[in-house]
């Protein structure tokens, strides 16, 4: 089989095991396409390095993840044909370090949603889908893959409840939404069905009436970001450089935590609720925001100082 066919087979097998591979598919398709333009039929370390050179700039963390994707695919191919090389893990020297989140202001989120409603559309779907998609992520903190995977049956428009069945690590959870969000989702659903003439299975659809893809969502968010000046143009980077759509999830979590501190709530008790709502595997993943966001760190330090002063008086 061609490398493209092998890749399709590989992705089908891994998806059958429950893996969410939207990003992996996008990256590996680009790698395989590069190999095929070079008329190469086998993965080699040298071809990976050539692809890295022409792909464009990215952090060591990003390339470390891409190398991992290629290595898994190469290992699978190597079991079928030993001429496929498995690029060594040491090829990319990387010490994992989480990228500090960008915290959007309320005004920036408003401008993102308003600008998304002006995106050109062949039939009107794009201009209603992306404002709703970006808005839902900003008020629920859903992962991009979770919002993309939503079906109509997962969104209870009567009670304002969203069922997440395709969460990270196979976790399922229930997300209640506000009355305002429920009304917004109802209106999107009504307009979408009217434009399509039917009710599709996916909740969010493209102009073609099919489920959105990870690549399309990130591209359209980047377009909006560049229009409003949040992302800058850069050679080889179609999406430019700047705040990411995933930062909407970070913003949601951080703003909730800031409100807890200002309201004097018990952080440890409230944190367990947020961990569940966000679908984090470990509470430490949620506490990370305190270290990553200066305002939160300052509020946490202030809370500790107040506690110490009270203890000293006692």
C-alpha positions as CSV (number, residue, x, y, z in Angstrom):
1,X,0.0,0.0,0.0
2,X,1.0,3.6,-0.4
3,X,2.1,5.6,2.7
4,X,-1.2,7.5,2.5
5,X,-3.2,4.2,2.6
6,X,-1.0,2.8,5.4
7,X,-1.6,6.0,7.4
8,X,-5.4,5.7,6.9
9,X,-5.2,2.1,8.1
10,X,-3.1,3.0,11.1
11,X,-5.5,5.8,12.1
12,X,-8.5,3.6,11.8
13,X,-6.9,0.9,14.0
14,X,-6.0,3.5,16.7
15,X,-9.4,5.2,16.6
16,X,-11.0,1.8,17.1
17,X,-9.1,1.6,20.4
18,X,-10.6,4.9,21.6
19,X,-7.9,7.4,20.7
20,X,-8.8,10.9,19.7
21,X,-6.4,11.6,16.8
22,X,-7.4,14.8,15.2
23,X,-4.1,16.5,15.7
24,X,-2.1,13.4,15.1
25,X,-3.9,12.9,11.8
26,X,-3.2,16.5,10.7
27,X,0.5,16.2,11.4
28,X,1.1,12.8,10.0
29,X,-0.8,13.7,6.8
30,X,1.6,16.6,6.3
31,X,4.6,14.3,6.9
32,X,3.3,11.6,4.5
33,X,2.5,14.2,1.9
34,X,6.1,15.5,2.2
35,X,7.5,12.0,1.7
36,X,5.3,11.3,-1.3
37,X,6.3,14.6,-3.0
38,X,9.9,13.4,-2.5
39,X,8.9,10.0,-4.0
40,X,10.0,8.3,-0.8
41,X,8.3,5.1,0.2
42,X,9.9,4.6,3.6
43,X,10.3,6.7,6.8
44,X,13.9,7.5,7.6
45,X,15.5,9.8,10.2
46,X,17.0,11.9,7.4
47,X,13.5,12.5,5.8
48,X,12.1,13.5,9.2
49,X,14.9,16.1,9.6
50,X,14.3,17.4,6.0
51,X,10.6,17.7,6.8
52,X,11.3,19.5,10.0
53,X,13.5,22.0,8.1
54,X,10.8,22.9,5.6
55,X,7.9,22.8,8.0
56,X,8.6,26.1,9.6
57,X,9.6,27.3,13.1
58,X,8.1,25.8,16.2
59,X,9.2,25.2,19.8
60,X,11.2,22.2,20.9
61,X,8.2,21.0,22.8
62,X,6.0,21.1,19.7
63,X,8.7,19.2,17.7
64,X,9.1,16.7,20.5
65,X,5.4,15.9,20.2
66,X,5.5,15.7,16.4
67,X,8.5,13.4,16.7
68,X,6.5,11.2,19.0
69,X,3.7,11.0,16.5
70,X,6.0,10.0,13.7
71,X,7.9,7.5,15.9
72,X,4.6,5.6,16.7
73,X,3.6,5.5,13.1
74,X,7.1,4.4,12.0
75,X,7.2,1.7,14.7
76,X,3.9,0.3,13.4
77,X,5.2,0.4,9.8
78,X,8.5,-1.1,10.8
79,X,6.7,-4.2,12.1
80,X,5.4,-4.6,8.6
81,X,8.5,-3.6,6.7
82,X,11.9,-3.3,8.5
83,X,13.1,-0.8,5.8
84,X,11.1,1.9,7.8
85,X,13.4,3.6,10.3
86,X,12.2,4.7,13.7
87,X,13.7,8.2,14.3
88,X,15.4,8.1,17.7
89,X,13.8,10.0,20.6
90,X,17.1,11.8,21.2
91,X,16.7,13.6,17.9
92,X,14.8,16.4,19.6
93,X,16.3,17.5,22.9
94,X,13.5,18.8,24.9
95,X,12.6,19.4,28.5
96,X,8.8,19.7,28.8
97,X,7.7,23.1,29.9
98,X,4.1,24.1,29.7
99,X,3.5,27.3,27.7
100,X,2.1,30.1,29.9
101,X,-1.5,30.7,29.1
102,X,-2.8,33.8,27.4
103,X,-5.7,35.2,29.4
104,X,-8.2,37.0,27.1
105,X,-10.0,40.1,28.3
106,X,-13.8,40.2,28.1
107,X,-13.4,42.8,25.3
108,X,-11.1,40.5,23.3
109,X,-13.5,37.6,23.6
110,X,-16.3,39.9,22.5
111,X,-14.3,41.0,19.4
112,X,-13.4,37.4,18.6
113,X,-17.1,36.4,18.5
114,X,-18.2,39.5,16.6
115,X,-15.4,39.1,14.0
116,X,-16.2,35.4,13.6
117,X,-19.7,36.4,12.5
118,X,-18.2,38.3,9.6
119,X,-16.3,35.3,8.2
120,X,-17.2,34.8,4.5
121,X,-19.6,31.9,3.9
122,X,-21.0,30.3,0.8
123,X,-24.4,29.6,2.5
124,X,-24.4,31.4,5.8
125,X,-23.3,28.5,8.0
126,X,-19.7,29.6,8.6
127,X,-20.8,33.0,9.9
128,X,-23.1,31.4,12.6
129,X,-21.1,28.3,13.4
130,X,-17.8,29.8,14.5
131,X,-19.1,32.6,16.7
132,X,-21.2,30.0,18.5
133,X,-18.3,27.5,18.7
134,X,-15.8,30.1,20.0
135,X,-18.4,31.4,22.4
136,X,-19.2,28.0,23.8
137,X,-15.6,27.2,24.4
138,X,-15.1,30.5,26.2
139,X,-18.0,30.0,28.6
140,X,-17.5,26.3,29.3
141,X,-13.8,25.7,29.0
142,X,-14.4,22.8,26.8
143,X,-11.4,21.3,24.9
144,X,-11.5,21.9,21.1
145,X,-11.8,18.2,20.4
146,X,-14.8,17.9,22.8
147,X,-16.7,20.7,21.2
148,X,-16.0,19.3,17.7
149,X,-17.2,15.9,18.7
150,X,-20.6,17.1,20.0
151,X,-23.7,15.6,18.4
152,X,-27.2,17.0,18.6
153,X,-28.2,14.3,21.0
154,X,-25.4,15.5,23.4
155,X,-26.8,19.0,23.7
156,X,-30.0,19.2,25.8
157,X,-31.4,22.5,24.7
158,X,-34.4,22.2,27.0
159,X,-32.5,21.8,30.3
160,X,-29.3,23.5,29.2
161,X,-27.0,20.5,29.7
162,X,-24.1,19.3,27.5
163,X,-22.9,15.7,27.7
164,X,-19.3,15.3,26.9
165,X,-18.7,11.7,25.8
166,X,-15.3,12.1,24.0
167,X,-13.3,13.8,26.7
168,X,-9.6,13.3,27.2
169,X,-8.5,10.0,28.6
170,X,-11.9,8.6,27.8
171,X,-13.6,10.6,30.6
172,X,-17.3,11.5,30.3
173,X,-18.9,14.5,32.1
174,X,-22.0,16.7,32.3
175,X,-21.7,20.4,31.7
176,X,-24.6,22.6,32.8
177,X,-24.7,26.0,31.0
178,X,-26.3,29.3,31.8
179,X,-29.7,30.4,30.5
180,X,-28.0,32.9,28.2
181,X,-25.8,30.2,26.7
182,X,-28.8,27.9,26.3
183,X,-30.6,30.6,24.3
184,X,-27.6,31.2,22.1
185,X,-27.3,27.4,21.4
186,X,-31.0,27.2,20.6
187,X,-30.7,30.0,18.1
188,X,-27.7,28.5,16.4
189,X,-29.5,25.1,16.1
190,X,-32.6,26.8,14.6
191,X,-30.6,28.8,12.0
192,X,-28.4,25.8,11.2
193,X,-31.3,23.5,10.5
194,X,-33.1,26.2,8.5
195,X,-30.0,26.7,6.2
196,X,-29.4,23.0,5.8
197,X,-33.0,22.0,5.4
198,X,-32.4,19.1,7.9
199,X,-31.0,18.3,11.3
200,X,-27.4,16.9,11.0
201,X,-25.9,14.5,13.5
202,X,-23.0,16.8,14.4
203,X,-24.0,19.9,16.4
204,X,-21.3,22.1,14.8
205,X,-21.1,21.9,11.0
206,X,-19.1,23.5,8.2
207,X,-20.6,25.2,5.1
208,X,-20.7,21.6,3.6
209,X,-23.0,20.5,6.4
210,X,-20.4,18.1,7.9
211,X,-18.6,18.0,11.2
212,X,-15.9,20.6,11.7
213,X,-12.3,19.5,11.7
214,X,-9.6,20.4,14.2
215,X,-7.6,22.0,11.4
216,X,-10.5,24.1,10.2
217,X,-11.4,25.3,13.7
218,X,-7.8,26.4,14.4
219,X,-7.4,28.0,11.0
220,X,-10.6,30.1,11.3
221,X,-9.7,31.2,14.9
222,X,-6.3,32.2,13.5
223,X,-7.9,34.2,10.7
224,X,-10.1,36.0,13.3
225,X,-7.1,36.6,15.6
226,X,-5.1,38.2,12.7
227,X,-8.0,40.4,11.7
228,X,-8.3,41.9,15.2
229,X,-4.6,42.1,15.8
230,X,-4.1,39.3,18.3
231,X,-1.9,37.2,16.0
232,X,0.9,38.4,13.7
233,X,1.8,37.2,10.3
234,X,4.9,35.0,9.9
235,X,6.5,33.3,6.9
236,X,5.7,29.6,6.7
237,X,3.0,29.9,9.4
238,X,-0.5,30.0,7.9
239,X,-1.9,30.6,11.4
240,X,0.6,33.3,12.4
241,X,2.0,33.7,15.9
242,X,-0.1,34.6,19.0
243,X,-2.8,33.5,21.4
244,X,-4.4,30.2,20.7
245,X,-8.0,29.0,20.7
246,X,-7.0,26.7,23.6
247,X,-6.3,29.8,25.6
248,X,-10.1,30.4,25.8
249,X,-10.2,27.3,28.0
250,X,-7.4,28.6,30.2
251,X,-9.1,32.0,30.4
252,X,-12.4,30.3,31.6
253,X,-10.5,28.5,34.4
254,X,-8.4,31.4,35.5
255,X,-11.4,33.9,35.7
256,X,-13.3,31.5,37.8
257,X,-10.4,31.0,40.2
258,X,-9.8,34.8,40.5
259,X,-13.5,35.2,41.4
260,X,-13.1,32.6,44.2
261,X,-10.2,34.5,45.7
262,X,-12.0,37.8,45.5
263,X,-15.1,36.3,47.1
264,X,-13.2,34.7,49.9
265,X,-14.2,31.1,49.0
266,X,-12.5,28.0,50.2
267,X,-10.2,27.3,47.3
268,X,-9.6,23.6,48.0
269,X,-13.3,22.9,48.1
270,X,-14.1,24.8,45.0
271,X,-11.1,23.4,43.1
272,X,-12.6,19.9,43.2
273,X,-15.6,21.2,41.3
274,X,-13.5,22.9,38.7
275,X,-11.3,19.8,38.2
276,X,-14.5,17.8,37.5
277,X,-16.0,20.5,35.2
278,X,-12.8,20.8,33.1
279,X,-12.3,17.1,32.9
280,X,-8.7,17.2,34.3
281,X,-7.1,13.9,35.2
282,X,-5.3,15.3,38.2
283,X,-6.0,18.2,40.5
284,X,-2.4,19.4,40.0
285,X,-3.3,20.2,36.4
286,X,-5.8,22.8,37.7
287,X,-3.6,24.2,40.4
288,X,-1.0,24.8,37.7
289,X,-2.9,28.0,36.8
290,X,-2.0,29.6,40.1
291,X,1.7,29.4,39.2
292,X,1.2,30.3,35.6
293,X,-0.9,33.4,36.0
294,X,0.7,36.3,37.9
295,X,-2.7,37.7,39.1
296,X,-3.7,34.4,40.6
297,X,-0.3,33.9,42.2
298,X,-0.6,37.3,43.8
299,X,-4.0,36.5,45.1
300,X,-2.9,33.2,46.4
301,X,0.1,34.8,48.1
302,X,-2.2,37.4,49.7
303,X,-4.5,34.7,51.0
304,X,-1.5,32.8,52.6
305,X,-0.2,36.1,54.2
306,X,-3.6,36.8,55.7
307,X,-3.8,33.2,57.1
308,X,-0.3,33.5,58.6
309,X,-1.2,36.9,60.3
310,X,-4.3,35.3,61.8
311,X,-2.3,32.4,63.1
312,X,0.3,34.7,64.7
313,X,-2.3,36.7,66.5
314,X,-3.8,33.4,67.9
